[in-house]
Amino acid sequence: MSTRAMVGIALIVLGIIAFSYHGFTYTTHDKVIDLGPIQASANREHTVPIPPILGGIALVGGIVLLVSAKRD
């Protein structure tokens, strides 16, 4: 299997994942108050959206690479 075909398959898989999840969320631990022995903290969730157009571009690019690898 050529490198072009493997990259094409990887892009197809990433495109499908991008369509499925629409983004990912991560949590940070922040100090809110720090007054000597008194401390307060908060867990905050941050969401990073993945636009569907990126998933579509990855999917189409993977298909193009896969087709072009079979022609060679």
C-alpha positions as CSV (number, residue, x, y, z in Angstrom):
1,M,0.0,0.0,0.0
2,S,1.4,3.4,-1.0
3,T,1.9,6.3,1.3
4,R,-0.7,8.3,-0.7
5,A,-3.3,5.6,0.0
6,M,-2.5,5.5,3.7
7,V,-2.8,9.3,4.0
8,G,-6.1,9.1,2.1
9,I,-7.5,6.5,4.5
10,A,-6.4,8.5,7.5
11,L,-8.1,11.7,6.1
12,I,-11.3,9.7,5.4
13,V,-11.3,8.5,9.0
14,L,-10.6,12.0,10.4
15,G,-13.4,13.4,8.3
16,I,-15.9,10.9,9.6
17,I,-14.8,11.6,13.2
18,A,-15.1,15.4,12.6
19,F,-18.7,14.9,11.4
20,S,-19.5,12.6,14.3
21,Y,-18.2,14.7,17.3
22,H,-18.5,18.4,16.1
23,G,-15.7,19.3,18.6
24,F,-14.1,18.4,21.9
25,T,-14.3,19.6,25.5
26,Y,-11.5,19.9,28.0
27,T,-11.5,21.0,31.7
28,T,-9.2,23.4,33.5
29,H,-8.7,23.8,37.2
30,D,-8.5,27.6,38.1
31,K,-7.9,29.3,41.4
32,V,-10.7,31.7,42.1
33,I,-9.6,33.0,45.6
34,D,-6.3,32.6,47.4
35,L,-6.3,34.4,50.7
36,G,-3.8,32.7,52.9
37,P,-5.4,29.6,54.4
38,I,-8.6,30.2,52.5
39,Q,-8.6,28.9,48.9
40,A,-11.3,28.4,46.4
41,S,-11.0,26.8,43.0
42,A,-13.3,26.1,40.1
43,N,-13.3,23.6,37.3
44,R,-14.1,25.2,34.0
45,E,-15.1,23.4,30.8
46,H,-13.9,24.8,27.5
47,T,-15.3,23.6,24.2
48,V,-13.3,23.7,20.9
49,P,-15.8,23.4,18.0
50,I,-14.8,21.7,14.8
51,P,-16.6,23.2,11.8
52,P,-18.3,20.6,9.6
53,I,-16.6,22.1,6.5
54,L,-13.3,20.8,7.8
55,G,-14.7,17.3,8.1
56,G,-16.0,17.6,4.5
57,I,-12.7,18.8,3.2
58,A,-10.8,16.0,4.9
59,L,-13.3,13.4,3.6
60,V,-13.1,14.7,0.0
61,G,-9.3,15.0,0.2
62,G,-9.0,11.5,1.4
63,I,-11.2,10.1,-1.3
64,V,-9.2,12.0,-4.0
65,L,-5.9,10.7,-2.6
66,L,-7.2,7.2,-2.4
67,V,-8.5,7.3,-6.0
68,S,-5.3,8.8,-7.3
69,A,-3.2,6.2,-5.5
70,K,-5.2,3.4,-7.2
71,R,-4.5,4.9,-10.7
72,D,-0.7,4.8,-10.2
